[in-house]
Amino acid sequence: MKKSVLLLFVAMFIMYSCNNSNQADVSKDFEVPDSVLMEKPLEISEETMENIIQNISSPIEMASLIKSTGAPFSQKLLSPTDYVDEYGTNFKKALSLGVFGADLGYLNMYEKTGSVITHLSSIKSLADDLKVGQFFDFAMLKRLSTSSNNLDSLIFISVSSFNLMDEYLRENGRTNISTLLVTGVWIEGLYLATQIVKDKPNAEIAERIGEQKLFMNDIILLLSNYKSDQNFQELIVDLESIKALYDGVKISYEVGEPEMIEKDGRLVIVQNEKSVVEITDAQLDKIIEQTEIIRSKIVNI
């Protein structure tokens, strides 16, 4: 099950209002670090980057899986909001914004609307600092978020808004921010899953954690486009430490029965396949431990 992190990130990023968002001056933007501008980018085409993003597993799926196992909601798993005002760099803010977005997906999946306010305040603060809040009608989204029956509307409006934001970021040389958002969402999704398994072993969640091996290279490839910046380089090194732990995880595929579906008014045959993940308890324990370390570095000061 592979969906777009960027699009589904919006479903997690919803439910708050930025004051006067329609009047924001989008021309006032923070500067990309000189170290990033000076480096010759990797030869990654726009199409390739989009394909990578489209294929990264969504933490919305992970949150849904976690809930489906009967695991109770845990407030302690959420990222701390105490340090948001002390995040001094746009790198830290963008990465943390992705983390908080993943947490909102977890909150929303469990319909914990009463616990959302603090995280929403943090998201508002980070979005304002990064000048991306102007692309969302937060007042509308906040009203819709009062009822879980409005989830479809929330996703539809949020996706439309996020597409505008992503287009703006790319057109204005801020793909570094999009990359950090994706990375933050992915890391927090992995963290939530590993913490659930740590407290109560679950084969299905463990398998999903093992599947994340497929996305490690893609995440690192996106970040490597800005590796001349020290912050990006340090994050790459951190993720490489998790990647190394995945080396022993084996993933194979079983071909299933073909299925005929309708697409664009035509019947097409889709070949189904199922991934089979082999991950040992020892491998899982090491991935859990290293994910904790890296996630802590991101959310704390």
ZIDA-V977229 format. One line per field, one symbol per residue. ss: DSSP state (H for helix, E for strand, L for the rest). phi: phi as a letter, one per 40 degrees, with the letter a starting at -180 (. if undefined). psi: psi as a letter, one per 20 degrees, with the letter a starting at -180 (. if undefined). A space follows every 10 residues. Layout:
ss: ???
phi: ???
psi: ???
This chain:
ss: LLLLHHHHHH HHHLLLLLLL HHHLLLLLLL LLLHHHHHLL LLLLLHHHHH HHHHHLLLHH HHHHHHHHLL LLLLHHHLLL LLLHHHLLLH HHHHHHHHHH HHHHHHHHHL LLHHHLHHHH HHHHHHHHHH LLHHHLLHHH HHHHLLLHHH HHHHHHHHHH HHHHHHHHHH HLLLHHHHHH HHHHHHHHHH HHHHHHHHHL LLHHHHHHHH HLHHHHHHHH HHHHLLLLLH HHHHHHHHHH HHHHHLLLLE EEEEELLLEE EEELLEEEEE LLEEEEEELL HHHHHHHHHH HHHHHHHHHL L
phi: .bbcccccdc ccccgabccf ccbcccccbc ccddcccccc cccbcdcccc cccccccccc cccccdcccg cccbcccccc bcbdcbccbc dccccccccc cccccccccc fcccbcdccc cccccccccc fbcccbcccc ccccccbccc dccccccccc ccdccccccc cbgbcccdcc dccccccccc cdccccccca dacccdcccc ccdcbdcccc cccccbcccd ccccccdccc ccdcccdccb bbbbcbccbc bcafgbcbcb ccabcbbbbc cccccccdcc cdcccccccb c
psi: oprpgggihh hhjakrpppk hijqoiioqq qpqhhghhpp qqmorggggg hgghipppig gghggghhij pqqohiiqqq jhjgijoiqh ggggghhggh ghhhggghhj lmhijhgghh hggggggghi liiijpnhgg hgghiipiij gghggghggg ghhggggggg hkkkhhgggh ggggggghgh ggghhghgho pphghhghgh hihhighggh gghiikiiph ggghhggghh hgghhihipp prpppapqpp rppkjqpqpp oqqpqopopr hgggghgggh hggghhhgir .
